[in-house]
């Protein structure tokens, strides 16, 4: 006996449909909408239309004969199989494209750590020069704060000479921070913290002084400055020390 199957209608609200579409797009990136469209088209042409044709041609109720269900299964497999196979193939292509994009994002992390290697290769020179400059800053802050008389303060010329020796180090750190900021894959706070974990306290402090005073072409927002300084010392304490330094530099 030929049979007719009645399938319950499925009605999705507009908001629920939008949420599902957004979820797929987040999961698969820009390919999400294409993938969702592919699923809908496959369901319509591979399942919906064959069932609709079957219902229109063979009328009646549900059959209790296993042979009828077997014939119906063969009918769907023959009609729907190619559509779903094609959908699976395209889905595989989209997944591979997404994986390639993720690999490109991983390359951003590799380049970040190559920058770190560049810092470490110059570590000895950086540490020596920044330690000398940090010592001058400390002398200036301590003598002014405590009001010690008779101790000559470092001259502006002397400090400028020491700062100039650190310019390459400063610019290297600026370039890494700019790279982090320009790469969406690298979260600012996380990767700046990683960067500063490789630096000595003296290197962090002298860079923060240079950054706070400002350098042409290396603009860093006040909020990001606070974030950078906060990775190694209290920001308010740093500002108090900068007030003293600004009065003598």
Protein Blocks (a to p, Z undefined) as FASTA:
>chain_A
ZZddddddddddfklmmmmmmmmmmmnommlmmmmmmmmmmmmmmmmmmmmmmmmmmgcd
ddfbfklmmmmmmmmmmmmmmmmmmmmmmmmmmmmmmmmmmmmmmmmmmmmmmmmmmmmm
mmmmmmmmmmmmmmmmmmmmmmmmnopghiacddfklmmmmmmmmmmmmmmmmmmmmmmm
mmmklcfklmmmmmmmmpcfklmmmmmmmmmnopehiaccfklmmmmmmmmpcfklmmmm
mmmmmmmZZ
